[in-house]
Amino acid sequence: MQQIDGGPVDPADLQALALTGLGHFTTMLVQDGRVRGLDLHLARLVADARALFDADLDEDVIRQRIRSAIADEPAAVVVRVTIFDPALTLTHPGADAHPRILVSPRPAPSASPAPMRVRTTSFGRQTPEIKHTGLFGSLYQRRVAQRAGFDDALFVDDDGILSEGPTWNIGFIAGDEIVWADGDALPGVTRALLADVAGGRTAAVRVDELAGMDAAFATSSGVGIRPIASIDESAWPTDHPAFERLRAAYAAIPGTPL
């Protein structure tokens, strides 16, 4: 059940979040009370609260808030933890902040999503190092791509360097190695976990280099690993053997109890 600071949600608080959009979050998959990369999710929340609100968060309190909100949820659930201060206003966002913790569970995917077809678009998120709630630009690009017949968008800077999707990181298979796109993107938890157990190298991947890749995939905490069937005119097999190795390596990462 959605909760704020461990209790019922006041619609007025959500109205403040909707109207100002000043906040940050992380999203995690909880399975049987455990989360892969929980320490990374908590560290993200703490770091972003300091950067955005000049405030300190207690990791133990965050864990307790999550446990409370998912007490009546299924064993597998996707949880978004949003940090914001409903007292901050459009005219005075520089006031001292007292962030609150909003926990929003939603059903976990029951099956792996289908491979996706994406198209590149010239776009970059503001302050990409913070996982902030300012999603208009990203979701607008996703909407435009979907209206054009694609599944999602992939952001590219003015130099043609790939960065990220609206809510995911991107990696490639080139021969026997993994290549992580090194554009100006949010460093995702799933990408970090996979890079730790499966290795690979980071590189500035350009649009004109896509034809030289053997496969492509997206990573996110809610989905894990999702094959990419095509980017613009470049297409790849979605059953590349590396995907099974990546999935096995990801599944073998132990979850941390909340």
Backbone bond lengths (Angstrom), bond angles and torsions (degrees), N, CA, C in turn:
res aa  C-N    CA-C-N  psi(-1)  N-CA   C-N-CA  omega(-1)  CA-C   N-CA-C  phi
1 M - - - 1.460 - - 1.529 109.44 -
2 Q 1.304 116.40 134.48 1.458 120.39 178.87 1.520 110.19 -61.34
3 Q 1.319 115.57 132.65 1.460 120.83 -178.89 1.526 109.75 -139.12
4 I 1.340 114.61 155.04 1.455 120.45 171.84 1.522 107.82 -124.92
5 D 1.313 115.97 122.78 1.464 122.78 -176.20 1.521 111.64 53.05
6 G 1.334 116.13 35.57 1.451 121.07 175.55 1.512 115.41 83.92
7 G 1.331 119.18 3.27 1.463 121.91 -178.49 1.514 111.92 -131.80
8 P 1.339 116.83 -175.04 1.464 120.85 -179.16 1.528 111.63 -60.50
9 V 1.317 115.24 153.18 1.461 121.12 -178.71 1.523 109.78 -90.65
10 D 1.322 115.70 126.85 1.467 122.03 174.75 1.528 107.60 -84.08
11 P 1.332 118.41 122.69 1.467 119.35 -179.98 1.523 113.44 -54.28
12 A 1.323 117.45 -28.76 1.462 120.03 179.31 1.520 111.19 -64.31
13 D 1.329 116.52 -33.08 1.459 119.55 177.64 1.518 110.96 -67.30
14 L 1.332 116.40 -42.51 1.456 119.62 178.78 1.524 110.95 -67.86
15 Q 1.316 116.72 -31.54 1.460 119.73 176.84 1.522 110.17 -62.99
16 A 1.329 116.04 -41.40 1.465 119.31 178.34 1.521 110.78 -62.46
17 L 1.328 117.46 -40.76 1.463 120.93 179.30 1.527 110.33 -65.13
18 A 1.325 116.47 -40.92 1.462 120.32 -178.97 1.525 111.75 -67.31
19 L 1.307 117.49 -38.03 1.457 120.56 -174.10 1.522 113.11 -81.38
20 T 1.324 117.98 -31.11 1.462 119.38 -179.56 1.523 111.90 -100.68
21 G 1.337 117.57 -35.77 1.460 121.01 179.45 1.513 113.54 66.29
22 L 1.338 117.02 21.72 1.460 120.45 -177.99 1.529 108.97 -97.63
23 G 1.313 116.07 99.74 1.453 120.35 -178.72 1.518 109.66 -174.93
24 H 1.310 115.08 177.92 1.465 120.52 176.87 1.521 108.11 -143.63
25 F 1.340 116.61 166.91 1.461 118.97 -174.20 1.516 110.68 -157.12
26 T 1.319 114.63 172.12 1.453 122.36 166.22 1.516 107.11 -143.32
27 T 1.318 116.11 153.08 1.455 121.83 -179.62 1.515 108.97 -124.85
28 M 1.319 115.82 133.85 1.465 120.39 -175.73 1.526 110.51 -138.69
29 L 1.318 115.10 153.69 1.457 121.87 174.19 1.522 107.90 -97.00
30 V 1.325 116.43 121.19 1.455 121.97 178.64 1.528 108.21 -104.78
31 Q 1.317 115.92 123.84 1.463 121.43 178.28 1.521 109.12 -126.83
32 D 1.330 115.20 116.70 1.473 120.76 -178.86 1.525 111.28 52.78
33 G 1.328 115.79 41.09 1.452 120.28 176.05 1.511 115.15 76.79
34 R 1.336 117.65 11.59 1.458 121.85 -178.44 1.524 110.53 -123.50
35 V 1.324 115.43 151.31 1.465 121.76 -178.18 1.528 109.25 -134.17
36 R 1.323 116.39 125.92 1.465 119.15 171.26 1.528 109.28 -67.94
37 G 1.325 115.63 131.54 1.458 118.77 177.97 1.514 113.81 69.56
38 L 1.319 118.03 28.11 1.467 120.28 -179.26 1.522 111.26 -56.00
39 D 1.330 116.77 -40.50 1.465 119.25 -179.91 1.519 111.56 -61.05
40 L 1.337 117.66 -34.76 1.455 120.88 179.31 1.529 111.06 -71.62
41 H 1.329 116.50 -39.71 1.469 119.87 176.92 1.527 110.87 -62.68
42 L 1.314 116.96 -44.96 1.459 120.28 -179.29 1.524 111.05 -66.28
43 A 1.330 115.38 -41.69 1.471 118.78 178.84 1.521 110.84 -62.31
44 R 1.337 116.94 -37.54 1.465 120.61 177.00 1.517 110.42 -61.35
45 L 1.323 117.47 -47.57 1.459 120.63 -179.05 1.523 111.11 -60.98
46 V 1.318 116.76 -43.62 1.467 120.73 -179.39 1.525 110.69 -64.51
47 A 1.330 117.00 -46.67 1.470 120.73 -178.59 1.523 111.41 -64.87
48 D 1.338 116.81 -42.72 1.461 119.60 -178.43 1.526 111.56 -68.94
49 A 1.335 118.10 -33.76 1.466 120.97 177.21 1.520 110.56 -64.70
50 R 1.320 115.88 -38.05 1.468 118.90 176.98 1.521 111.07 -67.62
51 A 1.336 115.85 -41.95 1.467 119.79 -177.33 1.524 111.74 -69.85
52 L 1.326 117.08 -41.36 1.463 120.89 -174.07 1.519 113.14 -88.50
53 F 1.341 116.43 -41.34 1.464 120.05 -172.92 1.526 114.36 -113.73
54 D 1.349 117.34 -2.68 1.461 120.41 -175.49 1.530 109.71 53.06
55 A 1.328 115.15 43.71 1.459 121.61 -176.40 1.522 109.66 -133.33
56 D 1.335 115.29 154.37 1.459 121.36 178.17 1.521 110.07 -102.16
57 L 1.326 115.93 139.39 1.461 121.90 175.09 1.520 109.01 -110.87
58 D 1.316 115.81 148.60 1.460 122.85 177.02 1.529 107.83 -97.53
59 E 1.322 116.89 115.53 1.464 120.28 -177.31 1.527 111.50 -60.84
60 D 1.318 118.03 -36.57 1.469 120.23 179.86 1.520 111.08 -65.16
61 V 1.324 116.79 -35.95 1.470 120.01 177.65 1.528 109.98 -66.81
62 I 1.322 117.12 -41.85 1.469 120.09 178.50 1.520 110.20 -59.48
63 R 1.318 116.62 -44.96 1.469 119.92 -179.78 1.526 110.80 -61.49
64 Q 1.319 115.82 -41.42 1.466 119.09 179.66 1.521 110.78 -64.78
65 R 1.332 116.82 -39.82 1.464 120.18 179.46 1.526 110.91 -63.19
66 I 1.321 116.62 -39.25 1.466 119.55 178.40 1.523 110.14 -66.18
67 R 1.331 116.82 -46.45 1.480 120.01 -179.99 1.525 110.76 -57.56
68 S 1.324 116.59 -40.99 1.462 119.88 -179.53 1.519 111.46 -65.14
69 A 1.325 117.17 -42.43 1.464 120.85 -175.62 1.522 112.82 -71.44
70 I 1.327 117.98 -26.08 1.470 119.55 -177.28 1.523 112.38 -103.22
71 A 1.311 117.29 9.61 1.468 120.29 -176.65 1.521 112.03 -58.17
72 D 1.331 117.76 -32.92 1.462 121.12 -178.83 1.532 111.97 -108.63
73 E 1.330 117.19 18.46 1.449 121.75 -179.21 1.531 110.67 -97.96
74 P 1.329 118.22 164.83 1.469 121.35 176.88 1.523 111.54 -62.00
75 A 1.325 115.88 170.05 1.465 120.90 -177.37 1.520 111.87 -64.27
76 A 1.332 117.62 -30.52 1.462 121.93 178.07 1.522 108.32 -115.79
77 V 1.319 116.23 121.11 1.456 120.78 -175.94 1.524 108.99 -150.00
78 V 1.332 115.70 143.00 1.454 120.80 173.84 1.526 107.73 -91.56
79 V 1.315 116.16 130.44 1.457 121.32 -175.58 1.520 109.74 -121.66
80 R 1.305 115.42 127.77 1.470 121.18 171.74 1.523 107.88 -105.73
81 V 1.329 115.93 128.58 1.454 122.53 175.99 1.522 107.45 -110.52
82 T 1.322 116.26 114.68 1.460 122.14 -177.63 1.527 109.34 -109.87
83 I 1.318 116.13 132.44 1.457 122.11 178.86 1.526 108.07 -111.33
84 F 1.332 116.96 123.20 1.462 120.90 179.73 1.517 109.59 -158.26
85 D 1.316 116.76 166.30 1.458 122.25 177.97 1.525 108.37 -123.86
86 P 1.339 117.54 106.41 1.464 119.51 -177.02 1.524 113.46 -66.61
87 A 1.344 117.39 -11.46 1.460 119.59 179.98 1.523 112.57 -81.72
88 L 1.329 117.73 -16.96 1.457 120.11 178.05 1.526 109.62 -74.89
89 T 1.318 116.16 137.00 1.460 120.70 -174.28 1.520 111.23 -114.45
90 L 1.327 114.92 168.59 1.465 120.53 177.62 1.525 111.31 -60.73
91 T 1.322 117.28 -35.48 1.459 120.83 -176.47 1.518 113.25 -87.43
92 H 1.332 117.56 -18.76 1.461 119.14 -177.61 1.532 111.37 -140.74
93 P 1.329 117.37 61.22 1.469 119.01 179.29 1.516 112.46 -74.35
94 G 1.345 117.65 -9.64 1.454 120.54 -179.09 1.508 114.83 -85.44
95 A 1.332 117.70 4.21 1.462 120.17 178.19 1.526 110.26 -66.35
96 D 1.326 116.65 159.69 1.459 120.17 174.88 1.525 109.15 -56.71
97 A 1.321 115.60 132.63 1.464 120.44 -174.95 1.520 111.53 -100.47
98 H 1.313 114.01 146.78 1.464 122.59 174.33 1.524 106.92 -130.60
99 P 1.330 116.15 80.33 1.469 120.20 -171.68 1.526 113.34 -61.40
100 R 1.318 114.32 146.77 1.451 121.76 175.71 1.527 108.63 -113.54
101 I 1.320 115.31 161.97 1.464 121.21 -173.54 1.530 108.93 -113.84
102 L 1.319 115.59 111.20 1.462 122.14 177.56 1.523 108.06 -102.68
103 V 1.322 116.82 123.67 1.463 121.63 179.61 1.526 108.24 -114.18
104 S 1.337 115.80 122.01 1.464 121.38 -175.18 1.530 110.05 -124.28
105 P 1.328 118.48 100.87 1.470 120.56 176.82 1.527 110.96 -81.34
106 R 1.319 114.87 152.51 1.460 120.66 171.99 1.528 107.40 -146.99
107 P 1.331 117.68 159.03 1.467 119.57 -177.43 1.523 112.13 -58.94
108 A 1.324 115.49 139.88 1.462 120.15 174.96 1.518 109.36 -75.23
109 P 1.332 118.22 149.47 1.471 120.03 178.13 1.524 110.33 -58.04
110 S 1.328 116.27 137.16 1.461 120.50 -179.08 1.523 112.25 -86.16
111 A 1.333 116.37 -13.79 1.462 120.73 -179.84 1.516 109.11 -150.00
112 S 1.318 115.62 161.10 1.447 119.66 178.62 1.531 109.70 -67.56
113 P 1.320 117.88 135.62 1.470 119.49 179.59 1.519 111.01 -69.55
114 A 1.304 115.53 154.52 1.461 121.13 179.86 1.523 110.51 -67.39
115 P 1.316 117.89 153.32 1.465 120.21 173.58 1.526 109.79 -54.57
116 M 1.317 115.28 150.04 1.460 117.52 -176.29 1.521 113.04 -117.71
117 R 1.323 113.43 153.35 1.453 122.99 175.26 1.519 107.17 -106.35
118 V 1.321 116.55 124.32 1.459 119.34 -176.77 1.524 109.93 -124.57
119 R 1.308 114.63 161.04 1.458 119.22 174.72 1.521 108.98 -128.22
120 T 1.312 116.09 147.98 1.451 120.64 -179.76 1.524 109.98 -78.88
121 T 1.334 113.97 148.84 1.455 120.30 176.80 1.519 108.19 -145.93
122 S 1.307 116.62 142.95 1.457 121.61 179.97 1.521 108.91 -76.12
123 F 1.322 115.89 105.37 1.466 120.34 -175.55 1.523 108.42 -166.73
124 G 1.332 115.79 151.29 1.456 121.70 173.42 1.511 109.35 -148.16
125 R 1.313 116.66 134.31 1.471 120.22 179.86 1.524 110.68 -68.04
126 Q 1.328 116.08 145.74 1.454 120.27 172.23 1.525 109.58 -68.09
127 T 1.313 116.53 139.12 1.464 122.83 177.96 1.530 109.79 43.30
128 P 1.328 117.99 62.76 1.465 120.39 -172.84 1.517 114.29 -65.93
129 E 1.346 117.92 -17.68 1.460 119.34 180.00 1.531 112.97 -73.00
130 I 1.336 116.98 -13.73 1.468 121.84 176.06 1.526 108.70 -105.33
131 K 1.306 116.45 132.18 1.474 120.32 177.39 1.533 106.86 -85.63
132 H 1.319 114.83 78.80 1.458 120.51 -172.85 1.522 111.97 -93.62
133 T 1.320 115.08 169.35 1.463 120.59 -176.02 1.521 112.98 -85.44
134 G 1.328 117.47 2.42 1.460 120.47 179.60 1.523 110.99 -77.97
135 L 1.321 116.88 78.40 1.461 122.29 -171.95 1.529 114.41 -97.76
136 F 1.334 117.25 3.29 1.462 117.56 -175.07 1.526 111.87 -56.41
137 G 1.328 116.71 -53.16 1.463 119.58 -175.76 1.513 112.50 -59.37
138 S 1.337 116.20 -44.08 1.464 120.43 -178.81 1.523 111.54 -65.73
139 L 1.320 116.58 -46.15 1.462 119.23 -178.19 1.523 111.68 -71.66
140 Y 1.312 116.65 -29.43 1.473 118.94 174.69 1.526 109.96 -63.38
141 Q 1.337 116.94 -43.76 1.457 119.87 178.46 1.528 111.24 -64.94
142 R 1.326 117.26 -37.03 1.463 120.34 175.79 1.529 109.90 -63.61
143 R 1.325 116.73 -45.01 1.466 119.95 -179.63 1.527 111.20 -61.12
144 V 1.325 116.92 -46.35 1.464 120.55 -179.18 1.529 110.06 -60.79
145 A 1.344 116.52 -42.07 1.464 119.51 179.33 1.529 110.98 -64.04
146 Q 1.324 116.87 -42.62 1.461 119.92 -179.74 1.518 111.64 -67.18
147 R 1.319 117.10 -37.58 1.459 119.48 177.61 1.527 111.73 -65.97
148 A 1.336 116.01 -22.17 1.465 120.72 178.28 1.521 111.98 -90.52
149 G 1.342 117.10 2.83 1.453 120.53 175.65 1.514 115.74 100.97
150 F 1.333 117.56 4.20 1.458 121.26 178.04 1.527 109.70 -98.55
151 D 1.319 115.88 170.88 1.460 120.24 177.77 1.519 112.41 -88.63
152 D 1.334 116.56 -28.50 1.455 118.54 -176.79 1.517 109.74 -166.07
153 A 1.334 114.41 176.87 1.453 121.72 179.35 1.526 109.91 -111.33
154 L 1.308 115.68 156.55 1.455 123.07 175.10 1.520 107.24 -130.24
155 F 1.332 116.38 124.61 1.455 120.67 -171.90 1.533 111.78 -83.02
156 V 1.313 114.50 140.86 1.459 122.89 -178.64 1.521 108.13 -134.65
157 D 1.347 116.97 138.88 1.459 118.83 179.23 1.525 111.10 -86.98
158 D 1.316 115.96 -175.98 1.461 120.37 -174.75 1.530 112.84 -66.89
159 D 1.327 116.77 -18.39 1.459 120.98 178.56 1.524 112.66 -94.20
160 G 1.349 116.55 5.86 1.453 120.27 179.59 1.513 114.39 80.14
161 I 1.338 117.52 16.47 1.466 121.54 -179.90 1.526 109.48 -91.48
162 L 1.333 115.65 129.70 1.460 121.41 -179.69 1.525 109.99 -73.43
163 S 1.341 116.71 143.58 1.458 119.67 178.17 1.525 112.07 -119.74
164 E 1.331 118.54 -66.50 1.461 121.78 -173.71 1.519 109.85 -165.15
165 G 1.336 115.13 169.43 1.448 121.05 169.01 1.515 108.90 -91.76
166 P 1.326 118.50 179.22 1.459 120.84 -178.52 1.525 113.67 -58.44
167 T 1.338 117.19 -36.00 1.467 120.67 -178.37 1.522 111.58 -139.20
168 W 1.333 117.25 26.74 1.461 119.39 -177.24 1.520 111.21 -153.65
169 N 1.328 114.01 157.29 1.462 121.31 172.60 1.523 108.95 -96.15
170 I 1.324 115.50 165.77 1.459 119.40 -177.47 1.519 111.36 -128.51
171 G 1.337 114.17 141.03 1.453 121.43 175.78 1.515 110.03 -134.77
172 F 1.322 115.86 164.55 1.458 121.56 -178.97 1.522 109.88 -133.46
173 I 1.319 114.69 157.79 1.463 122.18 170.04 1.524 107.01 -107.73
174 A 1.324 115.13 122.69 1.469 120.80 178.18 1.520 107.26 -128.80
175 G 1.336 115.93 102.61 1.454 119.00 -174.98 1.515 110.24 66.69
176 D 1.337 116.01 -122.55 1.463 120.57 -179.10 1.522 113.07 -100.15
177 E 1.310 117.87 10.57 1.457 118.57 -176.58 1.518 112.71 -125.38
178 I 1.322 114.13 159.36 1.458 122.28 175.25 1.520 107.83 -95.24
179 V 1.311 115.86 136.48 1.460 121.45 176.75 1.529 107.83 -119.40
180 W 1.322 115.71 119.92 1.464 121.30 178.95 1.520 108.38 -96.89
181 A 1.328 116.29 124.26 1.463 120.08 179.43 1.526 109.58 -60.84
182 D 1.316 115.53 131.80 1.461 121.44 -171.93 1.520 111.69 -109.22
183 G 1.321 117.21 35.84 1.458 120.33 177.33 1.518 110.97 -77.98
184 D 1.328 115.47 -176.08 1.463 121.91 -176.90 1.523 108.90 -81.32
185 A 1.341 116.02 88.12 1.457 121.12 -171.80 1.519 111.28 -135.92
186 L 1.318 115.52 164.71 1.457 120.89 172.22 1.528 108.96 -69.33
187 P 1.331 118.23 127.92 1.469 119.93 177.26 1.529 110.33 -74.34
188 G 1.317 117.26 104.77 1.455 121.92 -175.20 1.516 113.25 -73.50
189 V 1.329 115.89 151.40 1.462 121.30 179.31 1.525 110.91 -66.55
190 T 1.334 117.96 -45.24 1.456 120.36 -178.92 1.523 111.07 -63.35
191 R 1.305 116.53 -41.42 1.465 119.61 176.32 1.526 110.15 -59.97
192 A 1.322 117.94 -44.27 1.460 120.74 -179.19 1.522 111.53 -63.04
193 L 1.336 116.52 -41.62 1.461 120.12 179.87 1.522 110.82 -64.74
194 L 1.330 116.28 -44.55 1.460 119.77 -179.20 1.526 111.55 -66.47
195 A 1.323 116.59 -40.56 1.452 119.51 178.49 1.522 110.86 -61.86
196 D 1.327 116.66 -32.09 1.461 120.73 -179.28 1.521 111.37 -71.75
197 V 1.343 117.26 -40.20 1.464 119.25 -175.32 1.523 113.56 -95.56
198 A 1.338 117.08 -24.23 1.465 120.05 -176.58 1.519 112.99 -112.66
199 G 1.318 116.78 -9.40 1.454 119.71 177.11 1.510 113.06 76.61
200 G 1.320 115.34 -151.61 1.453 122.03 -176.87 1.517 110.48 109.86
201 R 1.304 114.53 176.39 1.459 120.34 179.14 1.517 109.66 -130.23
202 T 1.307 116.02 154.00 1.453 120.46 175.04 1.515 109.26 -95.82
203 A 1.320 115.61 145.50 1.459 120.42 -179.08 1.520 109.30 -156.14
204 A 1.310 115.57 151.61 1.464 121.19 174.15 1.523 107.83 -77.45
205 V 1.323 116.11 97.15 1.463 121.37 -178.09 1.525 109.28 -88.34
206 R 1.306 115.84 125.34 1.462 121.47 -178.85 1.526 111.00 -101.91
207 V 1.297 114.97 157.07 1.465 120.31 -179.68 1.525 110.75 -56.34
208 D 1.319 117.40 -39.71 1.464 119.15 -177.10 1.524 113.25 -75.27
209 E 1.339 117.65 0.08 1.455 121.49 176.65 1.522 112.89 -101.69
210 L 1.320 117.08 -2.23 1.460 120.46 -175.26 1.522 112.42 -61.80
211 A 1.304 117.52 -36.84 1.464 120.53 -177.76 1.519 112.15 -62.30
212 G 1.320 117.62 -20.95 1.457 120.85 -179.88 1.512 114.49 -87.39
213 M 1.318 117.58 -2.17 1.465 121.23 178.69 1.525 110.31 -88.59
214 D 1.352 115.55 153.68 1.463 120.48 -179.01 1.526 113.33 -96.46
215 A 1.317 117.39 -20.41 1.461 121.53 179.03 1.524 107.47 -168.33
216 A 1.325 115.47 162.26 1.462 121.04 179.36 1.518 109.02 -140.16
217 F 1.327 116.19 152.29 1.468 119.90 -179.17 1.524 110.07 -154.14
218 A 1.335 115.17 156.18 1.458 122.77 176.21 1.521 108.83 -108.91
219 T 1.326 116.22 151.53 1.462 120.57 176.49 1.521 109.45 -129.43
220 S 1.336 115.15 141.01 1.462 121.43 174.11 1.515 108.19 -160.13
221 S 1.320 116.82 157.99 1.462 120.35 -176.22 1.520 112.14 -67.58
222 G 1.326 117.05 -34.30 1.451 118.92 -177.55 1.509 113.82 -73.74
223 V 1.341 117.06 -29.33 1.462 121.86 -174.50 1.520 112.45 -110.82
224 G 1.318 117.91 -32.33 1.458 121.54 -174.09 1.506 109.72 91.48
225 I 1.334 116.94 -107.57 1.462 122.55 -177.11 1.523 108.69 -120.50
226 R 1.329 116.48 126.42 1.466 121.08 -179.24 1.523 108.97 -127.50
227 P 1.322 118.43 118.30 1.466 120.29 178.43 1.522 111.50 -61.71
228 I 1.313 114.83 146.76 1.458 121.96 174.00 1.530 107.41 -108.09
229 A 1.309 115.97 120.88 1.460 120.78 -177.64 1.523 112.06 -77.14
230 S 1.335 116.18 -34.01 1.455 118.62 -179.28 1.517 110.76 -160.99
231 I 1.324 114.49 151.66 1.460 122.96 169.96 1.521 105.67 -127.74
232 D 1.313 115.84 114.93 1.462 120.73 -173.85 1.533 109.01 54.04
233 E 1.335 117.86 -121.88 1.467 120.32 -177.85 1.522 113.30 -91.49
234 S 1.321 117.77 -5.54 1.466 120.71 179.92 1.527 109.59 -87.07
235 A 1.326 116.77 126.86 1.464 121.88 -177.60 1.520 109.69 -125.46
236 W 1.347 115.86 150.93 1.460 121.32 -178.03 1.522 110.22 -140.84
237 P 1.327 116.83 159.68 1.466 120.16 173.09 1.533 109.18 -68.05
238 T 1.305 115.77 143.66 1.468 119.50 -179.46 1.527 112.30 -99.87
239 D 1.335 115.99 6.76 1.461 120.56 178.04 1.526 110.68 -116.46
240 H 1.315 116.60 30.05 1.462 119.84 -179.91 1.530 109.25 -58.47
241 P 1.344 118.32 136.00 1.478 120.99 -178.16 1.525 113.84 -55.37
242 A 1.317 117.82 -26.86 1.465 120.31 -179.62 1.520 111.84 -63.19
243 F 1.339 117.00 -27.97 1.461 119.15 -178.81 1.527 111.47 -64.36
244 E 1.325 116.32 -41.33 1.464 119.10 179.31 1.524 110.57 -65.21
245 R 1.328 116.93 -38.25 1.464 119.52 177.52 1.525 110.89 -65.13
246 L 1.319 115.86 -40.61 1.457 119.24 179.01 1.525 111.16 -65.89
247 R 1.328 115.96 -43.32 1.466 119.13 179.76 1.528 110.81 -63.14
248 A 1.336 116.46 -40.80 1.469 119.98 179.57 1.523 110.57 -65.61
249 A 1.320 116.54 -41.41 1.463 120.06 179.21 1.527 110.90 -65.16
250 Y 1.328 116.29 -38.61 1.477 120.34 179.58 1.527 110.36 -69.10
251 A 1.348 116.83 -42.72 1.465 120.54 -179.05 1.520 111.23 -65.02
252 A 1.318 117.25 -27.29 1.474 120.79 -177.94 1.527 112.64 -80.44
253 I 1.323 117.74 -9.17 1.458 119.81 178.22 1.531 108.32 -72.01
254 P 1.326 118.44 121.80 1.462 119.88 -178.07 1.524 111.93 -70.52
255 G 1.311 116.45 141.77 1.451 120.61 175.05 1.514 111.60 -81.66
256 T 1.298 116.54 151.15 1.471 122.61 177.87 1.531 108.57 -97.26
257 P 1.347 118.13 132.04 1.466 119.37 178.36 1.526 111.70 -62.84
258 L 1.328 116.01 140.85 1.451 119.97 176.10 1.537 110.89 -68.56
